[in-house]
Amino acid sequence: MVRAHAPLAFTAVLLWACAEGGESPVESRASGPAPEIRLTLGFGHAPVAGTIFLTPAQDTRNWRYAVDLDADGAPEHEGLLTRQIGFHYNYGSPGVHRILITLNGPEGEVRHERPVVVIDPGSVRILAQRDVGMDDEGPFEGIAIDHRGESLYVSSYGGGPLLRLDPSDLSIEGRLPLNYSAEGLSVTPSDSLLFITYKYRHLAVVAIPSLEMRRFLERSETGAFFIQALNDREALVSGRNPFTLLDAETGLAVRRVDFSSEVFPNWHFSLSPDGETVAVLDRSGPPSVFLLHTSTLGLRRVIPLPGVDYATHISFHPSGDRVYVLGFKDAEARFLALDATDGEVLEDIGLGPVSCWHYCVANPVATGSDGRFVVFALEEAAFFVATDSDLPRHRLDWSGSGVVASPAESAFFFVRSDGVVTKATID
């Protein structure tokens, strides 16, 4: 897939190659599997510098390569690939830079594009920020907003309260004490109830905006961390236990996925825009996405996630035909955009060394009300993925571990583990 682009300035240095431009005039036919292509970094503030590695697979013979660092049709480097070869790249101008790599093998020419994104400074603006935490309230994780954009809710894992905030200035308008280990929050479509899931399988149902505790169920058949209200009674829940459609009135499972817990996913999930499909991350086996029918939890298909050791965040594109995944490889974050039908990897870009170990486990992804951006929140940064290009385009440092999007304006709200809540927009 080749996308149109304007020429962009770059610098590049050949690191090593065993035979660039100096191969024998007599060559055998190419054979063996395709070489591996890897970029060490593809996203960041200017300058974005990294390395392209081309690594022949075992039993690969006589594959040729060409590397075009500005995708203008004139390769800067080409030759015969006989062992791992590497090039430095260094881009200074903001925007999307595409590297075109052509490999010639047994089936002829195969073209690959790899993006490098230089962040446009100043695109993300802070609209409001407030510290709502207390020293004895423990880390904040949960965040949710009603469907009218009138009330914002944040919660503390360490025994602190549920807070209702005014989205305009983040002032505190209400408070409800909670038991220890509250994590995921979800407002029902009617805006009358807030579901709260707990690490140790408790479940709370709170009337909103009054913050009256309607039910607190100990040891319900829910998972932990993630919850998505479908109506005033049912919710999808995940984390540690089988993926479940839960009755929030009784705390009992309406339906569970009929797969072994050793092979079935039990981590973050995303509901499709039409509500018909749910995508769930697998963290127990080879990294993959399970697509399920929402009503029956029946399996539709499995999409492998190549190039990551494990995945932590997932979201549907607003159109529903693509899936975005954030995962980790060798302690660095990677972003993948995949076709939701056949699993084709549309984009694969390295985001650098950021962490997701403790508090990005409750409400870590949000889609803007205008559909322009999907935001992935980690402890140290948030990444704004542009839905028109399927690429991360901006980064907000020290954003927090949870995020929601306002349905009433072009704004995102972040909660950090220390209780700092931030309201931000993107130009």
C-alpha positions as CSV (number, residue, x, y, z in Angstrom):
1,M,0.0,0.0,0.0
2,V,1.7,3.2,-1.2
3,R,0.3,6.5,0.0
4,A,0.8,9.9,-1.8
5,H,3.1,12.3,0.0
6,A,5.2,15.4,-0.6
7,P,9.0,15.1,-0.7
8,L,10.6,15.5,2.7
9,A,14.2,16.2,3.7
10,F,16.2,13.5,5.3
11,T,19.7,12.3,6.0
12,A,20.8,8.7,5.7
13,V,24.0,6.7,6.4
14,L,24.8,3.2,5.4
15,L,25.8,1.2,8.5
16,W,27.1,-2.0,6.9
17,A,26.5,-4.2,4.0
18,C,28.4,-7.1,2.8
19,A,27.9,-6.6,-0.9
20,E,26.2,-3.3,-1.8
21,G,26.9,-2.5,-5.4
22,G,29.7,-5.2,-5.5
23,E,28.0,-8.5,-6.0
24,S,29.2,-11.0,-8.6
25,P,27.8,-10.6,-12.1
26,V,26.7,-14.2,-12.0
27,E,23.9,-14.8,-9.5
28,S,21.6,-17.7,-8.8
29,R,17.8,-17.4,-8.6
30,A,16.4,-16.0,-5.3
31,S,15.0,-18.6,-2.9
32,G,13.8,-18.9,0.6
33,P,11.4,-16.9,2.8
34,A,11.3,-13.1,2.7
35,P,13.8,-11.1,4.8
36,E,12.7,-9.3,7.9
37,I,12.3,-5.5,7.8
38,R,12.6,-3.6,11.0
39,L,12.8,0.1,11.9
40,T,14.0,0.9,15.4
41,L,12.0,4.1,15.8
42,G,9.2,5.6,13.7
43,F,7.7,8.4,15.8
44,G,8.8,11.4,17.9
45,H,9.8,15.0,18.2
46,A,12.3,16.3,15.6
47,P,14.7,15.0,14.7
48,V,13.5,11.4,14.5
49,A,16.5,9.2,14.0
50,G,16.7,5.5,13.8
51,T,17.9,2.5,11.8
52,I,16.4,0.3,9.1
53,F,17.5,-3.4,9.4
54,L,17.1,-5.9,6.6
55,T,17.7,-9.4,7.9
56,P,17.7,-12.4,5.6
57,A,15.8,-15.4,7.0
58,Q,17.4,-18.8,7.3
59,D,17.8,-20.5,3.9
60,T,17.3,-17.2,2.1
61,R,19.4,-16.9,-0.9
62,N,20.0,-14.1,-3.5
63,W,17.3,-11.7,-2.5
64,R,17.9,-8.2,-3.8
65,Y,16.9,-5.0,-2.0
66,A,16.4,-1.4,-2.7
67,V,15.9,1.3,0.0
68,D,14.2,4.6,-1.1
69,L,14.3,6.9,1.9
70,D,11.9,9.5,0.5
71,A,9.7,7.2,-1.7
72,D,10.5,9.2,-4.8
73,G,11.3,6.2,-7.0
74,A,15.1,6.7,-6.8
75,P,16.6,4.3,-4.3
76,E,19.5,5.6,-2.2
77,H,20.8,2.0,-1.5
78,E,20.4,-1.2,-3.4
79,G,22.2,-4.5,-3.7
80,L,22.3,-8.2,-2.9
81,L,21.2,-9.2,0.6
82,T,23.6,-11.8,1.9
83,R,23.6,-10.9,5.6
84,Q,21.9,-8.3,7.9
85,I,22.3,-4.8,6.6
86,G,21.5,-1.5,8.3
87,F,21.0,2.1,7.4
88,H,20.6,5.2,9.6
89,Y,17.8,7.7,8.8
90,N,17.3,11.1,10.3
91,Y,14.2,13.2,9.6
92,G,13.9,16.8,10.8
93,S,10.7,18.2,9.1
94,P,7.3,17.6,10.7
95,G,4.9,15.2,9.0
96,V,4.8,11.7,7.7
97,H,8.0,10.4,6.0
98,R,7.6,7.1,4.1
99,I,10.5,4.7,3.4
100,L,9.9,2.5,0.4
101,I,11.7,-0.9,0.6
102,T,11.7,-3.2,-2.4
103,L,12.7,-6.8,-2.2
104,N,13.1,-9.1,-5.2
105,G,12.6,-12.8,-4.4
106,P,11.4,-16.0,-5.9
107,E,8.0,-14.5,-6.8
108,G,9.4,-11.3,-8.2
109,E,9.3,-7.7,-6.7
110,V,7.6,-7.0,-3.4
111,R,7.2,-3.5,-2.1
112,H,7.0,-2.5,1.5
113,E,6.3,1.0,3.0
114,R,7.4,1.9,6.5
115,P,6.3,5.3,8.0
116,V,8.4,7.7,10.1
117,V,6.3,10.5,11.8
118,V,7.9,13.7,13.1
119,I,5.5,15.4,15.5
120,D,4.2,18.9,14.7
121,P,5.0,20.8,17.9
122,G,2.2,22.8,19.5
123,S,-0.7,20.8,18.1
124,V,-1.9,19.5,21.5
125,R,-3.1,22.3,23.8
126,I,-4.0,22.0,27.5
127,L,-7.4,23.6,28.2
128,A,-7.6,22.9,32.0
129,Q,-5.7,21.0,34.7
130,R,-6.5,20.2,38.3
131,D,-5.2,18.1,41.1
132,V,-8.1,16.3,42.6
133,G,-6.2,13.7,44.7
134,M,-5.3,13.6,48.4
135,D,-2.2,12.1,49.9
136,D,-4.1,9.1,51.4
137,E,-6.3,8.3,48.5
138,G,-3.9,6.1,46.5
139,P,-3.5,5.9,42.7
140,F,-6.3,7.1,40.4
141,E,-7.2,4.8,37.5
142,G,-10.8,5.0,36.4
143,I,-12.3,7.8,34.3
144,A,-15.6,8.1,32.5
145,I,-17.9,10.8,31.1
146,D,-21.7,10.9,30.5
147,H,-23.1,10.8,27.0
148,R,-24.1,14.5,27.1
149,G,-20.7,15.7,28.3
150,E,-22.1,17.2,31.4
151,S,-20.3,15.2,34.2
152,L,-16.8,13.7,34.3
153,Y,-16.1,10.9,36.8
154,V,-12.8,9.7,38.2
155,S,-12.0,7.1,40.8
156,S,-9.1,6.0,43.1
157,Y,-7.8,2.5,43.3
158,G,-6.5,2.9,46.9
159,G,-9.7,3.5,48.8
160,G,-10.3,7.1,47.8
161,P,-13.7,8.4,46.6
162,L,-15.5,8.5,43.3
163,L,-15.5,12.1,42.2
164,R,-17.9,14.0,39.9
165,L,-16.2,16.9,38.1
166,D,-17.4,19.8,36.0
167,P,-15.9,19.1,32.5
168,S,-15.5,22.9,31.8
169,D,-13.1,23.7,34.6
170,L,-12.6,20.2,36.4
171,S,-13.9,21.5,39.7
172,I,-15.3,18.9,42.1
173,E,-19.1,18.7,42.2
174,G,-19.7,15.5,44.1
175,R,-18.0,12.8,46.1
176,L,-18.8,9.2,47.0
177,P,-16.6,6.9,49.2
178,L,-15.5,3.7,47.5
179,N,-14.0,0.5,48.7
180,Y,-10.5,-0.5,47.9
181,S,-9.4,-1.5,44.3
182,A,-12.0,0.3,42.1
183,E,-10.7,0.4,38.6
184,G,-12.9,0.4,35.4
185,L,-15.8,2.9,35.0
186,S,-18.5,3.0,32.4
187,V,-21.7,5.1,32.1
188,T,-24.8,3.4,30.8
189,P,-26.3,4.8,27.5
190,S,-29.2,6.2,29.5
191,D,-26.8,8.3,31.6
192,S,-28.6,7.1,34.7
193,L,-26.1,4.6,36.1
194,L,-22.3,4.2,36.5
195,F,-20.9,0.7,36.6
196,I,-17.6,0.2,38.5
197,T,-15.5,-2.9,38.3
198,Y,-12.9,-3.9,40.9
199,K,-9.6,-5.7,40.8
200,Y,-11.0,-8.4,43.2
201,R,-14.2,-9.0,41.2
202,H,-16.5,-6.6,43.2
203,L,-19.0,-4.6,41.2
204,A,-20.7,-1.3,42.1
205,V,-23.7,0.3,40.5
206,V,-24.0,4.0,41.2
207,A,-26.9,6.4,40.3
208,I,-25.7,9.5,38.5
209,P,-25.5,12.4,38.8
210,S,-26.6,12.0,42.4
211,L,-23.8,9.5,43.3
212,E,-26.1,7.3,45.2
213,M,-24.8,3.7,45.7
214,R,-27.5,1.4,44.3
215,R,-25.7,-1.9,44.6
216,F,-22.3,-3.2,45.8
217,L,-21.8,-6.9,44.9
218,E,-18.9,-8.8,46.4
219,R,-17.2,-11.5,44.4
220,S,-19.5,-11.1,41.4
221,E,-18.8,-13.2,38.2
222,T,-17.1,-10.2,36.6
223,G,-13.6,-9.8,35.5
224,A,-11.4,-6.9,36.6
225,F,-10.1,-3.7,35.0
226,F,-12.3,-3.3,32.0
227,I,-16.0,-2.7,31.7
228,Q,-18.4,-1.5,28.9
229,A,-22.0,-0.8,29.8
230,L,-24.4,-2.0,27.0
231,N,-27.6,-0.9,28.8
232,D,-28.8,-0.3,32.3
233,R,-28.4,-3.9,33.2
234,E,-25.8,-5.6,31.1
235,A,-22.1,-4.9,30.6
236,L,-19.1,-6.5,28.9
237,V,-16.2,-7.2,31.4
238,S,-12.7,-8.5,31.1
239,G,-9.5,-9.0,33.0
240,R,-8.2,-12.1,34.7
241,N,-11.4,-14.1,34.1
242,P,-13.1,-15.4,31.0
243,F,-14.6,-12.6,28.8
244,T,-18.1,-12.1,30.2
245,L,-21.5,-10.6,29.4
246,L,-22.5,-9.6,33.0
247,D,-25.9,-9.0,34.6
248,A,-25.1,-5.9,36.7
249,E,-28.4,-6.5,38.7
250,T,-27.3,-9.9,40.0
251,G,-23.6,-9.9,39.4
252,L,-24.0,-13.2,37.5
253,A,-22.7,-14.0,34.1
254,V,-25.3,-14.0,31.3
255,R,-22.8,-15.6,28.9
256,R,-19.1,-16.4,28.9
257,V,-16.8,-17.3,26.2
258,D,-16.5,-21.1,25.9
259,F,-12.8,-21.3,25.6
260,S,-10.0,-22.5,27.8
261,S,-8.6,-19.7,30.0
262,E,-5.1,-20.9,28.9
263,V,-5.7,-19.8,25.3
264,F,-8.5,-17.3,25.4
265,P,-7.9,-13.5,25.8
266,N,-8.6,-11.8,29.1
267,W,-7.4,-8.3,28.7
268,H,-8.4,-5.0,27.0
269,F,-11.3,-5.0,24.5
270,S,-13.2,-2.6,22.2
271,L,-16.8,-2.5,21.0
272,S,-17.3,-1.8,17.3
273,P,-19.1,1.4,16.3
274,D,-22.2,-0.5,15.3
275,G,-22.1,-2.5,18.6
276,E,-22.2,-5.8,16.7
277,T,-18.6,-6.9,17.3
278,V,-16.2,-6.9,20.2
279,A,-12.4,-7.2,19.7
280,V,-10.5,-8.7,22.7
281,L,-6.8,-8.9,23.1
282,D,-5.2,-12.2,23.8
283,R,-2.4,-12.1,26.4
284,S,-2.2,-15.8,27.2
285,G,-0.7,-17.1,24.0
286,P,0.8,-15.7,20.8
287,P,-0.4,-12.1,20.6
288,S,-3.7,-11.9,18.7
289,V,-7.1,-10.3,18.6
290,F,-10.3,-12.3,19.0
291,L,-13.3,-10.8,17.2
292,L,-16.6,-11.9,18.8
293,H,-20.3,-11.4,18.1
294,T,-21.4,-9.1,20.9
295,S,-24.8,-10.7,21.5
296,T,-23.6,-14.3,21.6
297,L,-19.9,-14.0,22.3
298,G,-19.4,-16.5,19.4
299,L,-16.0,-16.4,17.7
300,R,-16.0,-14.6,14.3
301,R,-12.2,-14.7,13.6
302,V,-8.8,-14.5,15.1
303,I,-6.2,-11.9,13.9
304,P,-2.6,-12.5,14.7
305,L,-0.4,-9.6,15.9
306,P,3.0,-10.0,14.3
307,G,5.9,-8.0,15.6
308,V,4.9,-7.6,19.3
309,D,5.6,-9.7,22.4
310,Y,2.3,-8.7,24.0
311,A,-0.5,-6.1,23.4
312,T,-2.2,-3.8,25.9
313,H,-4.6,-1.4,24.1
314,I,-7.1,-1.9,21.3
315,S,-9.7,0.2,19.5
316,F,-11.8,0.0,16.5
317,H,-11.4,2.7,13.8
318,P,-14.6,4.9,13.8
319,S,-15.6,3.2,10.5
320,G,-15.4,-0.2,12.1
321,D,-13.4,-1.7,9.2
322,R,-10.0,-1.4,10.9
323,V,-8.5,-2.2,14.3
324,Y,-5.8,-0.3,16.1
325,V,-3.5,-2.0,18.6
326,L,-0.7,-0.8,20.9
327,G,1.7,-3.5,22.0
328,F,5.3,-3.9,23.1
329,K,8.4,-5.5,21.6
330,D,11.8,-5.5,23.4
331,A,10.5,-3.0,25.9
332,E,9.5,-0.5,23.2
333,A,5.9,0.4,22.2
334,R,4.6,-0.4,18.8
335,F,1.4,0.7,17.0
336,L,-0.4,-1.5,14.5
337,A,-3.3,-0.7,12.3
338,L,-5.0,-3.9,10.9
339,D,-7.8,-4.7,8.5
340,A,-10.6,-6.1,10.6
341,T,-11.7,-8.5,7.9
342,D,-8.5,-10.2,6.8
343,G,-6.0,-9.1,9.4
344,E,-3.7,-7.4,6.9
345,V,-1.2,-5.1,8.7
346,L,-1.8,-1.7,7.2
347,E,0.7,0.2,9.4
348,D,3.4,-0.8,11.8
349,I,5.3,1.9,13.6
350,G,7.6,2.1,16.6
351,L,6.8,4.6,19.3
352,G,9.9,4.3,21.4
353,P,10.5,3.3,25.1
354,V,7.4,4.1,27.1
355,S,5.9,1.9,29.9
356,C,2.5,0.4,30.7
357,W,3.0,-1.6,33.8
358,H,0.8,-0.4,36.6
359,Y,-2.1,2.0,35.9
360,C,-3.0,2.0,32.2
361,V,-5.4,-0.9,32.8
362,A,-8.8,0.6,33.3
363,N,-9.9,3.2,30.7
364,P,-6.8,3.5,28.4
365,V,-8.4,4.4,25.0
366,A,-10.8,7.0,23.7
367,T,-12.1,8.1,20.3
368,G,-12.9,11.7,19.7
369,S,-16.5,12.8,19.1
370,D,-15.6,14.0,15.6
371,G,-13.8,10.8,14.8
372,R,-10.5,12.5,13.8
373,F,-8.3,10.9,16.5
374,V,-8.1,7.8,18.7
375,V,-6.1,8.4,21.8
376,F,-4.0,5.7,23.6
377,A,-3.0,6.6,27.1
378,L,0.0,5.2,29.0
379,E,1.6,6.2,32.2
380,E,4.2,8.5,30.6
381,A,2.5,9.7,27.5
382,A,-0.6,9.7,25.3
383,F,-0.5,9.0,21.6
384,F,-3.0,10.7,19.2
385,V,-3.7,8.4,16.2
386,A,-5.1,10.2,13.1
387,T,-7.9,8.1,11.7
388,D,-7.4,9.6,8.1
389,S,-3.9,8.1,7.9
390,D,-4.0,5.3,10.5
391,L,-0.8,6.7,12.1
392,P,0.1,8.3,15.5
393,R,0.6,12.0,14.7
394,H,1.0,13.6,18.1
395,R,2.1,12.9,21.7
396,L,1.2,14.4,25.0
397,D,3.8,13.8,27.7
398,W,2.8,12.9,31.2
399,S,-0.8,12.6,30.3
400,G,-1.9,9.9,32.8
401,S,-3.2,6.4,32.7
402,G,-6.8,6.8,31.7
403,V,-8.6,8.8,29.0
404,V,-12.1,9.7,27.8
405,A,-13.4,11.9,25.0
406,S,-15.9,14.6,25.4
407,P,-19.1,14.0,23.4
408,A,-19.9,17.7,23.5
409,E,-16.7,19.3,22.3
410,S,-13.3,18.5,20.7
411,A,-11.5,17.6,23.9
412,F,-10.0,14.6,25.8
413,F,-9.8,14.2,29.5
414,F,-6.9,12.3,31.2
415,V,-6.5,11.1,34.8
416,R,-3.0,10.5,36.1
417,S,-2.3,8.1,39.0
418,D,-1.5,11.0,41.4
419,G,-4.9,12.5,40.9
420,V,-4.0,15.2,38.3
421,V,-6.8,15.5,35.7
422,T,-6.0,17.2,32.4
423,K,-8.3,18.5,29.7
424,A,-6.7,18.8,26.3
425,T,-7.6,19.5,22.6
426,I,-5.8,19.0,19.4
427,D,-5.7,21.5,16.6
